[in-house]
Amino acid sequence: MASQITNVKCPACTGPLRYSTETQRLECDYCGSSYSVKEIEALYAGQNAQAQAALEDAIAAAESASSEEAAEQQEYIASCAEWGEDADKLRVYNCPSCGAQLFCEETTAATSCPYCGNNTIIPGQVSGMLKPDYVIPFKYSKDAAVDALKRYYRGKKLLPKAFAEQNHIEEIKGIYVPFWLYDVEADADVSFNTTRVNSSVRGNERITVTEYFRVRRAGTLDFDLIPADASDKMPDAHMDAIEPYDYSEMVPFSTAYLPGFLADKYDMSEEACRERAEKRAVNSALNAMEQDVSGYSTCSVSGQRVNIRRKKVHYALLPVWLLATKWNNGSYLFAMNGQTGKLIGDLPVSRGRYWAWFAGISLPLMAVLAALMYFGGLL
């Protein structure tokens, strides 16, 4: 019976292959062989097709199974992995290399076997209707992500010194995160209340003249590839903050880019994520209209209308490094753009350093104010 998953092995020595961020090729750490994406894609096309068919057969068999049989399967998963209530979100696969059972989330598309180390792809999660249109390959390695986190600590004056010295990186994951990319067109019609203030001096008097205007701006703007992450597990704020991605390096999807990294398929539909993308288009359109109003002293929006016309939607996997750290019984999550290296995350604040910083600013200001009040009183 065909396996539902594929191990990506070196054709020369059968060792595990990984996609290298340095060479942009698939490398074998055992024999040193190197292969292009096209070579591996062609080599494993047949195995991926067999794995996809096997997964589809398994799904069909599960759907036709009785409720009693389905319950037994979930009970087995729960008993083996002790997942409890999360058992219904898991899938069990057998590693083609060592036969070990792999417990994966239902959205997992790429992982690795913890027993034999082979990088594993589940083709059925990224084929057919689930196949992404594009992928942006990783350009930053795990070591680069760790170095970026250390640099991120530098210059943070309110960061507890012990945090940078004692926190331990609990987990580093290179994940291809599913994204919907929206193309939309925005028709914007915005009215503004503006003023223009002019002052002049005549003798001992200063004359100020304020003119009031009603300004209108209207136009059509095209927005391409507005991203919205399609994974319910990913924190939206982190995913938004590590933008932008350079779409010029986006390539047609191939499973050959996945070995060595984790990958998920989407679990949020394009309709579920659309509101986020269209809200961004509306805000960008309003901002563009406002920036076109110049030469005035003040400007405020008095009326607005923005209509969104939907165009194409693309499905892509984008590279993200997730770094989880623990310190002083607290957990901190950092995310890094795997293409550009942009890193963001939450940091603890030292109360002692905060008050020292506050005192360093407020005390001199209080002294200046006191001096002004004193000398002002003498005058």
Sequence and secondary structure as in RCSB ss.txt:
>XXXX:A:sequence
MASQITNVKCPACTGPLRYSTETQRLECDYCGSSYSVKEIEALYAGQNAQAQAALEDAIAAAESASSEEAAEQQE
YIASCAEWGEDADKLRVYNCPSCGAQLFCEETTAATSCPYCGNNTIIPGQVSGMLKPDYVIPFKYSKDAAVDALK
RYYRGKKLLPKAFAEQNHIEEIKGIYVPFWLYDVEADADVSFNTTRVNSSVRGNERITVTEYFRVRRAGTLDFDL
IPADASDKMPDAHMDAIEPYDYSEMVPFSTAYLPGFLADKYDMSEEACRERAEKRAVNSALNAMEQDVSGYSTCS
VSGQRVNIRRKKVHYALLPVWLLATKWNNGSYLFAMNGQTGKLIGDLPVSRGRYWAWFAGISLPLMAVLAALMYF
GGLL
>XXXX:A:secstr
   SSEE B TTT  BEEE TTTSSEEETTT  EE HHHHHHHTHHHHHHHHHHHHHHHHHHHHS HHHHHHHHH
HHHHHH  GGGGGGEEEEE TTT  EEEEETTEEEEE TTT  EEE GGGSSGGG  SEE    S HHHHHHHHH
HHHTT TTS HHHHHH EEEEEEEEEEEEEEEEEEEEEEEEEEEEEEEEEEETTEEEEEEEEEEEEEEEEEEEEE
EEEE  TTS HHHHHHT    GGG EE  GGG TTSEEE  SS HHHHHHHHHHHHHHHHHHHHHHT  S SEEE
EEEEEEEEEEEEEEEEEEEEEEEEEEETTEEEEEEEETTT  EEE     HHHHHHHHHHHHHHHHHHHHHHHHH
HHH 
